[in-house]
Amino acid sequence: MPDATSPLPLPSHPAKPRSNFNNWISAAGGVLSIAALFSFALLVWMDFTQGEKNPYLGIFTYIVAPMFLITGLITMFVGAWAQRRWMMKHAATPDRWRLDFSDQRQRRYMVIFAFSALVFVMLSAFGSYESYHYSESNLFCGEVCHQAMSPEFSMYKRGSHARVDCVDCHIGSGAEWFVKAKINGTHQLVAFALDNYKRPIETPLKNLRPAQDICEKCHWPEKFHGNVEINFEHFLSDKKNTPYTARMLLHVNKSAPGSPLGGIHWHVSAAERVEYYAVDDKRQDIPWMRVVNQKDGTSRVFRIDSFKGEPPAGQIRVMDCMDCHNRPAHVFPTANDVVEKSMLAGSLHSQLPNIKRVAVQALTQKEIATAGDAPQKIADFVRSKYADPAVATEVPAAIAEVQRLFGTTIFPERKADWRVYPNNIGHKDWPGCFRCHDDKHKTSLGQAVRSSDCSSCHTILTQGRGNELETLSAKGLEFKHPSGELDKELSCSDCHNGGIQK
């Protein structure tokens, strides 16, 4: 019997079981979660403080960062499950993955782990920031993400919108269109991965955001008043490569400030809405159109004689900037255009007989099936046209320039060049304006669309070559075709096609 005066022994308490989350796997998951949470906080701060938001910021902030956070949390629970399962099956050694601070060896590992975790958290935040900025870059859009569009990217870099980011036009601001663009891009991603995407890339884009949301952030019809002067510098396809210039005023907007739009920009006037129906995917064949007065709701319907009935309601399009400016950032210049510009710059010597014709024909050879074929076939073609020893010294430079022009404007593997991408500005190589202004679209009362004569949209100030260009006419000149009289039944694009005339 113990002495009544001696203290009673303290009752023993069982050791508190350690948490199943106390293991290296859960610790790694915790570090990943902290890094993701830190990145998420940084990106949310950028989202709320950045003025002009880029659409890609949303996907990194609200999709990518949370995905890493969820992955980290799942890893934590997997570690706890694995630790508990090991403990149940191996009662003799239950602490295989546990963190034991009393173990000197593990303490060294934990110091290394803690330092690595700190570096990882910092790098994840820096990486999130840099990844966001890289994903909004044109390099990412044109070469990494959308490699299938390398021809379009090449044209973009030399276009008038080369300093406008791809996402500014193709997506714009706001979450709604960002989500639409990404959903639509899913099937494009699959097609690219399987290498079965369309060649060439089909246009026009059916889901393109309205021009009012994109183009008119920088351009707006009311801004343009009066006329815009423009020069067209050409060379004829004759032996002398005869120069021919047309200097004119484009009637962009004839109205006074504050008045309803006139001139070319009347087509997007707020006073009247222009609608049309195209029977082809490229919107080149337009048999029906309607002009609706926005004030009183009255309308005028114009159609060609062969089109009967009414167009499908869901296929009637309201005209906007993109119906004329349909290649704002990806203009594929014609073979004629690039050769003439090269001649104007002196890269192709106009003194070389027939170089305009020969260069265009060399660029448009049907025998060129791939970009690899082009250099040799172009060289052989040009040499075959200049057997005269008198011009032999100029031929190598001409060959090199034509090869360069081909490599930067024609993409045979992607089947991409001006021939598959109509440019609706003007009417020389494609119908353009004459899709509607052809004197064939009439109302039921016989009223035709406004005349398509040359003075409707422009005033020719001077034309020709040499001394002819010294005389200007404020009233405008009648267009003089350099090759003789025009057939009134033909439009420009019936003969011109961007290459050698039909």
C-alpha angles and dihedrals in degrees: 000000000000118000111268090225095053117096117258116247115257114251114253118242121210114246113266109253113246119240118264087228088067096097140100095254094054090044090056089049090050092053091050090050093049091049091049092047091050091049090047091053091049093049093046089053089051090047093055098040103039112097105207102032122212116223093232091063089071095055093050093045102043104024114024099039094046090048090058090045091053091046090054093049091048089051090053092054092043088055091051091048092049092049093050092047091050091049092052093050099038108040092164094060105024097155103064097131099022122122108243114190091187090064110090092205092052091047089060090049091049092053090053090045093050092049091047090048091053091050090047093052092050093046092047091056092046091045092051091052094047093042090054092052092045092050091056092050123106090234089062093047097043104037113012106034101024102031089150088070097057092127090054090047091052091053092045093056091058097039133099091257096053091122094051113092117242093237092054090069104025095047112003125188128321134060097255097065092038090059091045091051093049094047091049090047093057095081089044090055091051091047091050093047090051091042092232100115120133119277110232102029106250121248151233098044108237095205099044114143114253114273090236089066095046118017097038092060085080103013126043127174095232090061093068115076128170125354136332118215118224136174125211112202114195140167122213120236094245133113094268094045087231112210118233125185132192117191116189149155117243112215097224094161123358096182128098120251110285094018126109113282120271134178120035095337091059085093090075097037119144089224096062133026120216118209129179144177122222121195094203131062094240092055094235099122109063114172097165137039139163134205114206122196105227094207104051101015095237117143143197120213121206123190140161118252095251095056112088130180125011130308120249107276093227092055098055109111127204108228118243139159093290094062090072102017090049095144101044097148106011106053113166103204118220122248088250092053098050093045093049092048090050090050091048090052091048095243089118110042111232089205089072103097115252092352092143092057095038095049093049092048091049091053094049101046111144089214092070104094100159137023088249091061094051105078096053096040092048091049092049093047096049093045090051090059096049110051091139109110089214091074098031094108093058097048099079092055091048091050092050092050094049090049089052092050091052093049093053102042111026123059110184097178090058092036087230125147139107093291093072098035112064116208110211097194105109124344110257105104098014130031092254108149092013091066084088106005096067101112088245099091109086140163123242087265092055096256109150129212112268111293118279096213117135095259095059097083104012143029115220108223098181138344141181129048142290115358091002089075093059093073117076126191117206090193092052135247130255109254112262114203109220093221097051137271120354125237104240091214093060131074124211095261092054087076105017117068105161093267130058109332118268 
